[in-house]
Amino acid sequence: MIQRRTRNRIALFGAPLAVALVLGLGALRTPVADGTLTLEASLSAKKLTVRRDGEVVKEYDVAVGRDGHPTPTGEFSIQKIVWNPAWAPPDAKWAQGKSAKGPGHPANPMKLVKIFWKEPDYYIHGTGDVESLGSAASHGCLRMDPDEAGELALMVMENAGQFRDWDWVKGILHLGEQRVVRLATPTPLTVSP
């Protein structure tokens, strides 16, 4: 990118990429994939299915809520994603004695991304405990392999017209910061027993 200062202005050459980089937009936006994206989580099968216009696009293994901490069922909307999330222990008996962990901290149980579907307490998130996938092991959230959770979050963002790629995600991780993305177009999630 070539920059030239002219009387308190910056003239940009090589736009639109230069504009995207200067504005911090990461990758250039591309058109949203055709069709409507929907998510379906089956608690009994411990699977999350992604559909576009009714056709299965992806299916993921998930960990669901264990006895005493069930995953809520019903119809929900995904409107917020938090990349590289920090973790604060909830005011719950199981979390007593645990301390907050910053973004990217090795002991942070929220790996890579949190995809909120019932705020403030329920989300899809990456986990370091990938052995728990396919079982009832969470405190109500839907746990996923971190890379798969990232892939899912990028699909949901693209569905909302906010395309980003893995280079954008790597940039957030490199900065060590948390990044909140609010979606103008929500993605529906159905959680069934």
C-alpha positions in Angstrom: 0.0 0.0 0.0 1.3 3.4 -0.9 0.4 6.4 1.3 1.0 10.0 0.5 0.2 12.8 2.9 -1.3 15.9 1.4 -2.3 18.7 3.7 -3.8 16.7 6.6 -5.2 14.0 4.3 -4.0 10.6 3.4 -4.3 9.7 -0.3 -4.6 5.9 -0.8 -3.4 4.0 -3.8 -4.3 0.4 -4.4 -7.8 0.7 -2.9 -10.1 -1.1 -2.1 -7.6 -3.4 -0.3 -5.7 -0.4 1.1 -9.0 1.1 2.4 -9.9 -2.2 4.0 -6.5 -2.5 5.8 -6.5 1.2 6.9 -10.0 0.9 8.3 -9.2 -2.4 10.1 -11.8 -4.4 8.1 -9.5 -7.4 7.7 -10.3 -9.3 4.5 -12.4 -7.7 1.8 -16.1 -8.5 2.0 -17.5 -10.9 -0.5 -21.2 -11.6 -1.4 -23.0 -13.8 1.0 -23.4 -17.3 -0.2 -26.8 -17.9 -1.7 -29.5 -19.3 0.5 -30.5 -19.2 4.1 -28.3 -20.7 6.8 -29.9 -22.5 9.8 -28.4 -24.5 12.7 -30.0 -27.4 14.4 -28.5 -29.0 17.6 -29.8 -32.4 18.7 -29.0 -33.0 22.3 -29.8 -36.7 22.1 -27.5 -37.2 19.1 -25.0 -34.6 20.4 -24.6 -33.2 16.9 -24.9 -29.7 15.4 -26.1 -29.6 11.8 -25.6 -26.6 9.5 -28.1 -26.3 6.7 -28.4 -24.0 3.8 -31.9 -23.9 2.2 -32.6 -27.3 3.9 -29.5 -29.0 2.5 -26.9 -30.3 5.0 -23.6 -28.3 4.7 -21.8 -29.5 7.7 -22.3 -31.7 10.8 -20.3 -31.4 14.0 -19.9 -33.4 17.2 -20.8 -31.3 20.3 -20.8 -31.8 24.0 -24.1 -30.8 25.7 -25.2 -30.0 29.2 -24.8 -32.7 31.8 -27.3 -33.6 34.5 -28.0 -30.6 36.7 -26.8 -28.2 34.0 -29.1 -29.0 31.0 -28.8 -27.3 27.6 -32.0 -25.3 27.0 -34.2 -26.4 24.1 -36.2 -24.2 21.8 -35.8 -21.7 19.0 -33.1 -19.1 19.3 -31.2 -16.5 17.2 -27.5 -16.0 16.9 -26.8 -12.2 16.9 -23.4 -12.0 18.6 -20.0 -13.7 18.3 -17.0 -13.1 20.5 -13.6 -14.0 19.1 -10.7 -14.8 21.5 -13.0 -14.5 24.5 -12.0 -13.8 28.0 -13.6 -16.0 30.7 -15.0 -14.9 34.0 -16.3 -17.6 36.4 -20.0 -17.5 36.8 -21.7 -17.0 40.2 -22.3 -20.7 40.5 -21.3 -23.4 42.9 -19.3 -25.4 40.3 -17.1 -22.3 39.6 -16.2 -21.4 43.2 -12.5 -20.9 43.6 -11.9 -20.4 39.9 -10.3 -17.2 38.6 -10.9 -15.1 35.5 -8.8 -15.9 32.5 -7.9 -13.5 29.7 -8.1 -14.0 26.0 -5.9 -16.8 24.8 -4.8 -17.8 28.3 -4.0 -21.6 28.3 -6.4 -22.3 31.2 -9.2 -20.3 29.6 -12.0 -22.9 28.9 -13.4 -20.7 26.1 -11.3 -21.6 23.2 -11.2 -19.3 20.1 -14.8 -18.2 19.9 -18.2 -17.9 21.7 -21.3 -17.9 19.5 -24.1 -16.6 21.7 -27.6 -18.1 21.3 -29.2 -17.4 24.6 -27.5 -14.4 26.3 -25.9 -14.1 28.6 -25.3 -17.7 29.7 -25.6 -20.0 26.7 -23.3 -20.2 23.7 -21.5 -22.5 21.3 -17.8 -22.3 22.2 -14.5 -24.0 21.5 -13.2 -26.3 24.2 -9.8 -27.7 25.1 -11.5 -30.8 26.3 -12.2 -32.3 22.8 -12.5 -35.7 24.3 -15.8 -34.5 25.8 -17.4 -34.1 22.4 -20.3 -36.5 21.9 -21.1 -36.6 25.6 -23.1 -34.7 28.2 -20.2 -32.8 29.8 -20.9 -29.0 29.8 -22.7 -26.6 32.1 -25.4 -26.0 29.5 -23.4 -24.7 26.5 -22.6 -26.5 23.3 -18.9 -27.3 23.2 -17.1 -27.9 19.9 -13.6 -28.5 18.6 -12.0 -25.0 18.6 -11.2 -25.1 14.8 -14.7 -26.3 14.0 -16.2 -23.6 16.2 -14.2 -21.0 14.3 -15.3 -22.5 11.0 -18.9 -22.3 12.2 -18.6 -18.7 13.4 -17.1 -17.6 10.0 -20.0 -19.3 8.2 -22.5 -17.5 10.5 -20.8 -14.2 9.9 -20.8 -14.7 6.2 -24.5 -15.5 6.3 -25.0 -12.1 8.0 -23.0 -10.3 5.3 -19.9 -9.9 7.4 -17.3 -12.1 5.6 -14.0 -12.7 7.2 -11.3 -15.3 6.8 -8.8 -17.2 8.9 -6.2 -14.5 8.4 -8.6 -12.1 10.1 -9.0 -14.5 13.0 -5.2 -15.0 13.2 -4.8 -11.2 13.4 -7.1 -11.1 16.5 -5.3 -13.9 18.2 -1.9 -12.2 17.4 -3.1 -9.0 19.1 -4.3 -11.0 22.1 -7.5 -9.1 22.3 -11.2 -10.0 22.4 -13.3 -9.0 19.4 -17.1 -8.7 19.5 -19.0 -9.0 16.3 -22.7 -8.1 16.3 -24.7 -9.5 13.4 -27.3 -7.4 11.6 -28.9 -10.6 10.2 -29.4 -13.2 12.9 -28.9 -16.9 12.2 -31.6 -19.2 13.6 -30.7 -22.1 15.9 -33.1 -24.9 16.9 -32.0 -26.9 20.0 -34.0 -30.1 20.3 -34.1 -32.8 23.0 
